[in-house]
């Protein structure tokens, strides 16, 4: 609202930036900008629905929704990796093309006629049975609960959790944010239609666009106007960093706060929520300790309801 009603009149959107602590936080801004038709670009990263783990999860949902989505099934076969190579996929596509079958039906026919090596046959048999199970589950459970089930039963979540590094932690956070996003839609079909619209939106880099990025990615850059949302305890400073590194992490986070504020040449807008949805539940939030460390003479306080 501030960008639309105030900032656009005084500044170029190219000189406006939203800086977040964690990359998954860009999702809600992206959704809003798509809805109102405001151009944006993600610097130092990619759009939410274009992120690998999000595309993987949506492919699982698409094939659970209907079996004729060959591209979704092909992506599912490779995420996580199941030992199925390009030669096997070509064999299935060739067979399907000759017999006018979708990818899933071609796999089933090749299993029945025993044309796969034992290991590949077993892998495909397990996968197809799981997909059929998810389709049945989809009739009785919520679409976001279906995704939780799929991520667990497919081994996708375990693959990310077993390799503990920052990249996989970010991927898990993006999947949690995806689950949260799904709760805004009545059913799976409505959500998948929204994703199709979001991913087909203008992808051009040039032109007047708001910049979205993490504070880490913003180092060395400056903008006339900077928005710094989510300044809440647990989110910024980040709870996991504090648990793992203690006081050292707190100082790192404080330096990051300084980096964020000093990216603004003219105006900086810091904000926090008093309540936030986390994994499906409303949670009370506490303003970041960094808010109280700001010099009173240099700030103006506003409450937005």
Secondary structure, 3 states (H helix, E strand, C coil): CHHHHHHHHHCCHHHEEEEECCHHHHHHHHHHHHHHCCCEEECCCCCHHHCHHHHHHHHHHHHHHCCCCHHHHHHHHCCCCCCCCHHHHHHHHHHHHHHCCCHHHHHHHHHHCCCCCHHHHHHHHHHHHHHHHHHHHHCCCCHHHHHHHHHHHCCHHHHHHHCCCHHHHHHHHHHHHHHHHHCCCCCHHHHHHHHHHHHCCCCCCCCCCEEEEECHHHCCCCEEEEEECCCECEECCEHHHHHHHCHHHHHHHHHHHHHHHCCEEEEEEECCCCEEEECCEEEECCECHHHHCCCHHHCCCCCCC
